Every structure is written in C-alpha cells, then in structure tokens.
Amino acid sequence: MVKKRILISGNEAIAEGAIQAGCNFYAGYPITPQNELIAYMAKYMPLSGGVFIQAESELAAINMVYGASAAGARAMTSSSSPGISLKQEGISYISGSQLPAVIVNIMRGGPGLGNIAPAQSDYFQATRGGGHGDYHLIVLAPASVQEAYDLTQTGFYLADKYRIAVMILGDGILGQMMEPLKLSVGKIKAPILKPWALTGCKGRKPNIVKSFFLREGDLEKFNLKLQKNYEIIRKKEARYEGLLLDDAKVILVAYGTMARIAKSALNKLRLAGKKVGLIRPISLWPFPEKAFQPINKKVKYLVVEMSYGQMVEDVRLAVNGYAQVDFLGRSGGGIPSEDEIITRVDKLI
Amino acid sequence: MEKIFAHPEALYDLTTHYCPGCGHGIAHRLVAEVVDELGIREKTIGIAPVGCAVVAYDYWKFDCSEAAHGRALAVATAIKRVRPQNIVFTYQGDGDLAAIGTNETIHAANRGENLTVIFINNAVYGMTGGQMAPTTLLGQKTSTTINGRQREKHGYPLKISEILALLPGVCYVERVSFHSPQGVLRAKQAIKQGFKNQMDNLGFSLIEVLSPCPTYWGLSPKGSLDWIKDVMQKEFPLGRIK
C-alpha cells in the first residue's frame, strides 16, 4: 500500500484499516458477503508481521480472538449474520473477561440461513449484547468505504482503551461496493499497555484471564464494574451525524447504507422546499440519545431501516413518548427506496 | 542432607476443591513438577477447561487463561501463534476435549499446532453430576445412562487419542494411568515428554490420563484404582500410541 488514494471495497477497507490500526491477529471463516475481508487478511496480515488463521468454524475463530487478545495482541474476526450468531458464545466470554477485540458483521438477510442480500436486521443482536449475560459491545456503523476504514481504526483504539469488544456493523452493500479511499498511513495511536495480558509471569505475579466468579458476591461486584465502564462509554463515546436539523419538521433517522439512501431522499425533499433533516447514528451502542435533545414535540421522526423495526425502539426510548416516531422498513432483500421515503415524508408534513 | 523432595514452585500450597480420591490433584501436581524441572514456569501459559478443573488456575503459579467449554485448543492455538516463545498447554477433560470440543481438538491437531495437551479421561462428566461422557464404557452406569451405556442407543466409547494419532500434524500421543504409583511416575514422564516436544518445536503432543472419579463411579478411592486397572484399561490400553 503505497498510493495515498485508492479504489477499494468496504470489506477490504475494513481489513486495511485494521492493519493500519496495528491489528496483528485475524481469525475467520468464509461467509458471504464478507469474503473479500478474509481474503485481504490472508494476503496482507502476514506481510505486516501478523498472524492469519482460517479457522475450522466461527466458534473456533472467535475463541482464537479470545486467546490472541488474552496474549496481548490486537485481534479481529469478521463474519456475516449467521456466522455472528455462532460467535455469540465467544463474544460473551470476551466481554466477561474484559478482552479488547474487534468483530465485524457485514449483515445479510435472516432469520436462519436467510439470503445473501444486504440487511440491517442484526441491530438488536449487536446493541443488546447478543449472547448471555449483562454486557454491551461498542457498535460502530459506517456509511461509506472511507468511514469503514476510519471507524475500524477507531474501533481498535476504543477496544484497548475500555477493554471491550467493538463491533463494526455494516451490510452487504457497504462490504461489497467500491469507493475511493484516502489512506491515513502512519497515524497509529500509541499502543495501550496491557499489564493484564498473558506473557509468562517473569518478574511479576501470574496473570489470569477469566470470566468465572463462583464465590458469593464476586460476580455481582464484577458486573457492577462492567456497568461502571459502560456508563463512562455512554457519556463519552456516543457518535452521530446531524444534517439540517435546525428548521426540520420531519427528521429522518437512519444508519449505515440506509442513511445514504435517506440522504438522497432528503436532498430531493429540500429542493422541493420541504423542511427535512437527518440524524445518522454512527455509534449504535452507545445510542446517541443527545441527538434527540432537547426534545421538540413539533418534530416528527421517520426511522428508516433495512429491517422490520429495530433501531426504531431506541429512537422511541430517546424521545420517550414526547414526539411522534414513524417507521419505514423492509428486509429480506428489500431496501426502502428514495421514492418510498419521499412518499412517507409527504404524508407526515 | 540433600533435599530430594519439595513442594513444586509452580503449585500454590493450597487444599484443592476436588473430591477424595480424584485424579485432578495428582495431574495438577505432575504438570507443576514438570514445569519446574524444565525451568519454564515464567514462560508457561496454561489453559484451564470447563469441568471439574475449571479453577485449575487457582492452583498453578503461572499465567493461565480460561476457555469456553470445548474451545481450549482454539484459545491455545492463538496464544501460541501470538507468543511462540511461550510454552502453552491445555488441560481438558473428556467432555471438553472429545464431545463439545471435538472440532477444535481435531483441527488444532491437524494443523500441527506446537502445543501440549493434558487430556484427563475419567469416563464421566464430573462437574455436572455424573452424566455419560464420550469415553463412558459400555455398560457403565451414569445419571444419563441409568441402565448402563448401550451401544445401540449411545454409541461406543470414543477413542479420540487413536483418532488423533492418525493425523500427520500430531507428533506424540501416549495413554497413561493413575491406577498405581508406577502409573503416576510413567504419567509424569509422558507429560514431561509432551512439554519437551513443544520446546523442540515438534508439533502437537497429547497425553491421555486415565484418572479416577470415585464419586461418580460409585466406588471407593481404592476400588476406583482397581476399576481403572481391571476394566477401563481393557477399553483404553496404555502405552505410546504415536
């Protein structure tokens, strides 16, 4: 990678972003539509001195990430919806062991084997933990190839900073489409020291990486420590983009690929003189509630998703009944179109 | 006077939580003695299983990681690849290694990962209350085979060590037994060989230990040792498999 500006797919941009962020361990298992990512890692991870493993299963891949992270590596895995479901056991253990890790989900249609069309129907799974236990991941949702690259780097930084798993949540369109990418080579933030990592106990007491707290009271104490960490993250790490909100009568709320389409609809509506704005959550957890404050009771919100209504629940929680929240969504291969959005906005205005 | 016997440095001086007559305490100690004798305590990383030995890291005085049930060899694979200069081993029971973790076991072995595996075979699930294990003998009564394991319903005792020995990535497989003091000494030699192989970068080594579980065999500690010798070893013959 010598050129400063290249044409690259979202999947490859995530992989390159990870390598630029100092990721030195990747394990994955093939699944469409994220295969460009694993192929890119197979080629470039060894060239940058890291470890690449094609695992025998999603379970093995996420548990390899557990091991690599426990040993102090910057570790990542990637998959798509059915594979991410398989990884949930390991993600819960990673969360319970406070291990930093980056997990990429390039979503496809579900439930079950579903199809390989883009979708956003894993929002609940991503933002509510996904596996067993009281935990959260930081969930970042890029809307362009450039942002996929940038947020992957941010993801590694946040993972180390908070000792938390970070999910990069995209969909099949973002993963497969190609856009120009401006590389930010050499901008790696200084590595965060990991005195807890397993390196051999020379010169110190033995370290133990675990999520098991059997003695009465210990697990509750540990869970409260996790919750305290989540509270700090809620305060500091909520991210969103707000567009033309000041005079908006209808505010579209959409993330990722869906926000790109919503933005096109917004531009057409504004040209027609309609006062429409857009809130694009970039962090899905923590959800950027502050984007909805102060609550304007006269504003109507239209949440648009490639699902049958998942993020809309967080929007409703954010406005807490004080404003009207409407929903437009399709999934399973269907994507709400510009025209469908415009028609719905026209009805609301 | 020369000191010829001492508590291993790699083992905390604690009372274990194991049942009377259990083999885990012996196995933990043998690992600790071998680690001390090879002078590798400060670079050893152990992977504790899910099962009775889940808190093995409370007893060993070196770095350790937990692993989800069955995933020890995936965790170990990554640790060893990231830190090839460290000595990495897994300690797993029959359910962990040969039922829920069979996939991880076979593929780590087939990749020839440079790891050492201590495989405790006591033919039963101990921690959950004595259910059928993949290695439960035909006719053996457990809480889920109340009339004894039947081949028609439950299949046969799984000889995972023999299966693994077929794989070219595996350099060493030996089955040992805690039925007698001589057996324990032989087990220690085998465990030491397994660690030495890793230090010499020879690949995947596995030591299967036939280990007593008096509680869920419904036998006395002495009766359990006799059962290993008289019954279990007929199904799982001792010796070097590869």
Interface residues (C-beta under 8 A of the other chain):
Chain A: N24 F25 A27 V51 I53 A55 E56 S57 L59 A60 A61 N63 M64 V65 Y66 G67 A68 A70 A71 G72 A73 A75 E89 G90 Y93 S97 L198 T199 G200 C201 K202 G203 P206 N207 I208 V209 K210 S211 F212 L214
Chain B: R41 E42 K43 T44 I45 I47 A48 V54 V55 Y57 W60 K61 F62 D63 C64 S65 E66 A67 A68 R71 A74 V75 A76 T77 A78 I79 R81 V82 R83 N86 N103 E104 I106 H107
